[in-house]
């Protein structure tokens, strides 16, 4: 492949690095095509499966090549840091959206590195370029590609944390079902450990569900909850007050001694909230 070249003869060392950067920028599409040619079969299959437009893909890769060239022109990686981070974050997010694994994305950096250096070896003024300048060029390229790898990884971790959080919230919503017993009465049976996060999900779910059902009373049975700390006890209080604000009378049943102690320790006043010893008692009063 023939590149658009410029002369290095007679230029100073920093000027040669700048001219090399300009050469990379002017040939960015050709370099990008070489990168695409070097992709392994698995990556090519991914591109076909996701119906990625090859022209757009080459243009997107060319943006990184241009950023690399601009860094060499400035002779400073940090001069292009903002553009590099934007490109890397968008690339990482696109990879996540299309289901590309992080190891596949990171493997691209090896190809970028090899193709860029192949280009440099073909065009550098080897007899006249000092080793210090070559090492500095290598340092700049390594810094750029290391930063892209870092941003890729942060993007993947952020995405998967959000995915896990959404999955957890969905599970908690399912595990706090408000069941209608009649047109007026519903029950929320709680089982298992309660932390502050689950208690907040509980309150949100209960309020939304009661609004949908239109019931006038909600029995919250906590006999299946082994331990409640003061923060969760406070969430119970907030839930009770919130229910009353939307016209639903809260009734708590099955409060264990530990829960009662937590309520007393927090100084919460449950005088206006109906409390019964067990769910059986609450249901017996409505028979």
Buried (B, 14 or more C-beta within 10 A) or exposed (E): EEBEEEEBEEBEBEEBBBBBBBBBBBBBBBBBBBBBEBBEEEBEEBBEEEEBEEEEBBEBBBBBBBBBBBBBBBBBBEBBBEBBBEBBBBBBBBBBEEEBEBEBBBBBBEBBBEBBBEBBEEBBBEEBBEEEBBEBBEEBBEBBBEBBBEBBBBBBEBBEEEEEEEEEBEEBBEBBBBEBEEEBBBBBBBEEEBBEBBBBBBBBBBBEBBEEBEBBBBBBBBBEBEEBBBBBBBBBBBBBEBBEEEEBBBBBBBBBEBBBBBBEEBEBEBEEBBBBEEBEEBBEEEE
